[in-house]
Amino acid sequence: MLDQQQQYYSSQQLVVAVTQIEGLIVIRALANWSETIMHVFVKIWQQVREQWLGYTPVIPRIWAT
């Protein structure tokens, strides 16, 4: 999933990494634009939540502020 996002945003020079620390998943990203990072984080969040809940969740409205 992270490789797909990096390839999709290759022109933005996106770097994404994931680490698991004591049961916690930490995702880090570095890119030229904060909008790119936000989009990638939303995509990852949706896919993880879909795995847990069985459906794609609606993005929280607070993230639009």
C-alpha positions as a Markdown table, in Angstrom:
| # | Residue | x | y | z |
|---|---|---|---|---|
| 1 | Met | 0.0 | 0.0 | 0.0 |
| 2 | Leu | 2.8 | 2.4 | 0.9 |
| 3 | Asp | 4.7 | 1.6 | -2.3 |
| 4 | Gln | 1.6 | 2.3 | -4.4 |
| 5 | Gln | 1.2 | 5.7 | -2.8 |
| 6 | Gln | 4.9 | 6.5 | -3.3 |
| 7 | Gln | 4.7 | 5.6 | -7.0 |
| 8 | Tyr | 1.5 | 7.6 | -7.5 |
| 9 | Tyr | 3.1 | 10.7 | -6.0 |
| 10 | Ser | 6.6 | 10.1 | -7.4 |
| 11 | Ser | 6.7 | 13.7 | -8.9 |
| 12 | Gln | 6.1 | 15.0 | -5.4 |
| 13 | Gln | 9.1 | 13.2 | -4.0 |
| 14 | Leu | 7.0 | 11.4 | -1.4 |
| 15 | Val | 8.7 | 9.1 | 1.2 |
| 16 | Val | 6.4 | 7.1 | 3.5 |
| 17 | Ala | 7.5 | 4.6 | 6.2 |
| 18 | Val | 5.7 | 2.5 | 8.8 |
| 19 | Thr | 6.9 | 1.2 | 12.2 |
| 20 | Gln | 5.2 | -1.0 | 14.8 |
| 21 | Ile | 6.2 | -0.1 | 18.3 |
| 22 | Glu | 4.6 | -2.1 | 21.2 |
| 23 | Gly | 1.3 | -2.7 | 19.3 |
| 24 | Leu | 1.2 | 0.9 | 18.0 |
| 25 | Ile | 1.5 | 1.6 | 14.3 |
| 26 | Val | 3.5 | 4.8 | 13.5 |
| 27 | Ile | 3.3 | 6.2 | 9.9 |
| 28 | Arg | 5.8 | 8.9 | 8.9 |
| 29 | Ala | 5.8 | 10.9 | 5.6 |
| 30 | Leu | 8.0 | 13.5 | 3.9 |
| 31 | Ala | 7.0 | 15.3 | 0.7 |
| 32 | Asn | 7.2 | 18.6 | -1.0 |
| 33 | Trp | 3.6 | 19.5 | -0.2 |
| 34 | Ser | 1.5 | 19.0 | 3.0 |
| 35 | Glu | -1.6 | 18.3 | 0.9 |
| 36 | Thr | 0.2 | 15.2 | -0.5 |
| 37 | Ile | 0.9 | 13.9 | 3.0 |
| 38 | Met | -2.6 | 14.6 | 4.2 |
| 39 | His | -4.0 | 12.7 | 1.2 |
| 40 | Val | -1.7 | 9.7 | 1.8 |
| 41 | Phe | -2.6 | 9.6 | 5.5 |
| 42 | Val | -6.3 | 9.7 | 4.7 |
| 43 | Lys | -5.9 | 6.9 | 2.2 |
| 44 | Ile | -4.0 | 4.8 | 4.7 |
| 45 | Trp | -6.5 | 5.5 | 7.4 |
| 46 | Gln | -9.4 | 4.5 | 5.2 |
| 47 | Gln | -7.8 | 1.2 | 4.1 |
| 48 | Val | -6.9 | 0.3 | 7.7 |
| 49 | Arg | -10.3 | 1.1 | 9.0 |
| 50 | Glu | -11.9 | -0.8 | 6.1 |
| 51 | Gln | -9.9 | -3.9 | 7.2 |
| 52 | Trp | -11.0 | -3.5 | 10.8 |
| 53 | Leu | -14.7 | -2.5 | 10.2 |
| 54 | Gly | -15.5 | -4.1 | 6.9 |
| 55 | Tyr | -16.5 | -0.9 | 5.2 |
| 56 | Thr | -14.9 | 2.3 | 4.0 |
| 57 | Pro | -15.5 | 5.0 | 6.6 |
| 58 | Val | -16.4 | 8.6 | 5.9 |
| 59 | Ile | -13.5 | 11.1 | 6.5 |
| 60 | Pro | -14.1 | 13.1 | 9.8 |
| 61 | Arg | -15.2 | 16.6 | 9.1 |
| 62 | Ile | -12.6 | 18.0 | 11.5 |
| 63 | Trp | -9.9 | 17.0 | 9.0 |
| 64 | Ala | -11.2 | 19.5 | 6.5 |
| 65 | Thr | -10.2 | 22.4 | 8.8 |
